């Protein structure tokens, strides 16, 4: 099966997941770090169920992969913490724009470290996707918090490095198993770093939103497995990362359709068209 099919599944499911996340945060004002810990455990449990159901689960036995697993888990845990830290002081639009640095990081490392082929057409496609994200995220920008900008940029670079490390592991390991293990490990690390956050979040209000949290985690589980399967089926980091980043545009369009977030709709549709051209050039 072409890797583009898994990339498309990834874009659609992560967009739906982002939409459910918005609804979830509307329903319950709570500790975002606590939510992140719960999310990681739910994600790991669902990924494990998928792996067992398809008879695809196996432990990484070689020490070199175990060490690389730990490095990647630390990278993703750090990415989560820095992203939350940035979100406290800068707006969603600023954070979205700065997150595109992860795509640039991934593409650059893919070319220079993994010796991936990067042609001019692909470069134009990446720039168009980044341009579309900037177009739809330029409301009320100030970048006034130097601390927020610093943590957002740092999170983007770390996320880009983590994706490259993921692709290296998946050259010799199986996607279903990797998704399950790599979901649990950041949750464990965050629990160790923030032991009190898990206790705070377990409230009656949280129990009421568990079904919504379950749906949210289900779609993210599917997108995570699809993302890693795309690597298994031949995707390169310089192609897959920018294509998946286009989910930002689909999320915005879905929010306009289902959550009635329709301000500047013409600009959003223009950005969607630019994104489509960029994806076609890359794929």
C-alpha positions in Angstrom: 0.0 0.0 0.0 1.4 3.5 -0.9 2.6 5.5 2.1 0.4 8.4 0.9 -2.7 6.4 2.0 -1.4 6.3 5.6 -0.4 9.9 5.4 -4.0 10.8 4.4 -5.4 8.8 7.2 -3.0 10.5 9.6 -4.0 14.0 8.4 -7.8 13.3 8.7 -7.6 11.6 12.1 -5.3 14.1 13.7 -7.6 16.9 12.5 -10.6 15.2 14.0 -8.6 14.7 17.2 -7.6 18.4 17.3 -11.3 19.3 17.0 -12.3 17.0 19.9 -9.4 18.4 21.9 -11.0 21.9 21.5 -14.3 20.6 22.7 -12.7 18.8 25.6 -10.9 21.9 26.8 -14.2 23.8 26.6 -15.9 21.3 28.8 -13.3 21.1 31.5 -10.9 23.8 32.7 -8.1 21.7 34.1 -4.4 21.2 34.4 -3.1 20.7 30.9 -0.1 18.7 32.1 -2.5 16.3 34.0 -4.5 16.0 30.8 -1.2 15.2 28.9 -0.3 12.4 31.3 -3.8 10.9 31.1 -3.7 11.3 27.3 -0.4 9.4 27.0 -1.6 6.5 29.1 -4.9 6.3 27.2 -3.0 6.5 23.9 -0.6 3.7 25.0 -3.5 1.4 26.1 -5.4 1.9 22.8 -2.3 1.4 20.7 -1.6 -1.8 22.7 -5.1 -3.1 22.0 -4.7 -2.4 18.3 -1.3 -4.2 18.3 -2.6 -7.3 20.1 -5.7 -7.4 17.9 -3.6 -7.5 14.8 -1.0 -9.8 16.4 1.6 -7.2 15.8 3.1 -6.6 19.2 6.7 -7.4 20.1 9.2 -6.0 22.5 12.4 -4.4 21.2 15.1 -6.9 22.3 18.3 -5.2 21.1 20.0 -2.9 23.6 20.7 -0.3 20.9 17.0 0.1 20.2 16.2 0.3 24.0 18.6 3.2 24.3 17.1 4.9 21.3 13.6 4.3 22.7 14.6 6.1 25.9 16.1 9.0 24.0 13.0 9.4 21.9 10.7 9.2 24.9 12.7 11.9 26.7 12.5 14.1 23.5 8.7 13.7 23.3 8.2 14.3 27.0 10.4 17.4 26.8 8.4 18.6 23.8 5.2 18.2 25.7 6.4 20.2 28.7 8.0 23.0 26.6 4.8 23.3 24.4 2.7 23.7 27.5 5.1 26.2 28.9 5.0 28.2 25.6 1.2 28.0 25.5 0.9 29.8 28.8 2.5 33.0 27.5 1.9 33.2 23.7 -1.3 32.8 21.7 -2.4 29.8 19.7 -1.6 31.5 16.4 1.9 32.4 17.4 2.4 28.8 18.7 1.1 27.3 15.4 3.4 29.5 13.3 6.5 28.7 15.5 5.6 25.0 15.4 6.4 25.0 11.6 10.1 25.1 12.7 9.7 21.3 13.5 9.0 20.6 9.8 12.1 22.6 8.7 14.1 20.7 11.3 12.8 17.3 10.2 13.4 18.0 6.5 16.9 19.4 7.1 17.9 16.4 9.3 16.4 14.0 6.9 18.5 15.3 4.1 21.8 15.7 5.9 21.6 12.8 8.4 19.5 10.2 6.6 20.7 11.2 3.1 17.1 11.6 1.8 16.6 13.0 -1.7 15.2 16.5 -1.6 14.2 18.0 -5.0 13.2 21.5 -5.8 9.5 20.6 -6.3 9.4 19.2 -2.7 11.0 22.3 -1.3 8.3 24.5 -3.0 5.6 22.2 -1.5 7.0 22.5 2.0 7.2 26.3 1.7 3.6 26.5 0.4 2.3 24.4 3.4 4.2 26.6 5.8 2.9 29.7 4.0 -0.7 28.5 4.3 -0.3 27.9 8.1 1.1 31.4 8.5 -1.9 32.9 6.5 -4.5 31.3 8.8 -2.6 31.9 12.1 -1.8 35.7 11.8 -4.7 37.0 14.0 -3.6 39.0 17.0 0.1 38.2 16.8 2.5 40.0 19.0 5.3 37.6 20.0 5.6 39.8 23.1 6.8 37.0 25.4 10.4 36.2 24.7 10.2 33.3 27.1 7.1 31.9 25.3 8.8 32.3 21.9 12.0 30.6 23.2 10.1 27.5 24.5 8.0 27.3 21.4 11.0 27.3 19.1 12.8 24.8 21.4 9.8 22.5 21.4 9.6 22.7 17.6 13.3 21.7 17.2 13.0 18.9 19.7 9.8 17.6 18.0 11.6 17.6 14.7 14.6 15.6 16.1 12.2 13.2 17.7 10.4 12.5 14.4 13.8 11.8 12.7 14.7 9.4 15.6 11.3 7.7 15.1 12.0 7.1 11.5 15.4 5.5 12.3 13.9 3.1 14.8 11.1 2.1 12.4 13.6 0.9 9.8 14.1 -2.1 12.1 11.0 -2.2 14.3 7.2 -2.6 13.9 4.8 0.4 13.9 2.0 -1.0 16.1 4.4 -2.1 18.8 6.4 1.2 18.6 3.2 3.3 18.9 2.2 1.5 22.1 5.6 1.7 23.8 6.3 5.2 22.7 3.0 6.4 24.0 3.4 4.9 27.5 7.0 6.0 28.0 6.5 9.8 27.8 3.5 9.4 30.2 5.7 7.6 32.7 8.4 10.3 32.4 5.8 13.1 32.9 4.4 11.3 35.9 7.8 11.1 37.5 8.4 14.8 36.7 5.0 16.0 37.9 3.8 13.4 40.4 1.0 15.6 41.9 -0.6 16.5 38.5 -2.2 13.0 38.1 -4.0 13.2 41.4 -5.3 16.7 40.8 -7.0 15.8 37.5 -9.1 12.8 38.9 -12.3 14.7 39.8 -16.0 14.2 39.2 -15.9 16.7 36.4 -13.2 14.8 34.7 -15.1 11.5 35.0 -18.0 13.2 33.1 -15.7 13.9 30.1 -14.1 10.5 29.9 -16.2 9.4 26.9 -15.0 12.5 25.0 -11.5 11.8 26.2 -11.8 8.3 24.9 -12.9 9.5 21.4 -10.1 12.0 21.4 -7.5 9.3 22.2 -9.0 6.9 19.7 -8.4 9.2 16.8 -5.0 10.1 18.0 -4.1 6.4 18.3 -5.2 5.8 14.7 -3.2 8.8 13.5 -0.1 7.7 15.4 -0.2 4.2 14.0 -0.9 5.5 10.5 2.1 8.0 10.9 4.5 5.2 11.8 3.1 2.8 9.2 3.8 5.5 6.6 7.5 5.2 7.5 7.3 1.4 7.3 5.8 1.7 3.8 8.6 3.9 2.4 7.8 7.5 3.5 10.8 9.8 4.1 10.8 12.4 6.9 11.2 15.2 4.4 8.0 14.1 2.7 5.8 12.9 5.5 6.4 15.6 8.1 5.2 18.6 6.0 2.2 16.6 4.6 1.0 15.8 8.1 1.6 19.4 9.1 -1.1 20.3 6.7 -3.6 18.9 9.2 -3.6 22.4 10.8 -5.5 23.7 7.8 -8.0 20.8 7.8 -8.6 21.3 11.5 -9.4 25.0 10.9 -11.9 24.1 8.2 -13.5 21.4 10.3 -13.8 23.9 13.2 -15.5 26.4 10.8 -18.0 23.7 9.8 -18.8 22.0 13.1 -17.8 24.6 15.8 -18.9 27.6 13.9 -15.5 29.3 14.0 -16.0 31.1 10.7 -14.1 34.3 11.1 -11.9 35.2 8.1 -13.4 32.2 6.2 -12.2 33.4 2.8 -8.6 33.5 4.0 -8.9 30.0 5.4 -10.2 28.7 2.1 -7.3 30.3 0.3 -4.9 28.7 2.7 -6.6 25.4 2.1 -6.0 25.7 -1.6 -2.4 26.6 -1.1 -2.0 23.6 1.2 -3.5 21.3 -1.4 -1.0 22.5 -4.0 1.9 22.0 -1.6 0.8 18.5 -0.7 0.4 17.5 -4.4 4.0 18.8 -5.1 5.4 16.8 -2.2 3.4 13.6 -2.8 
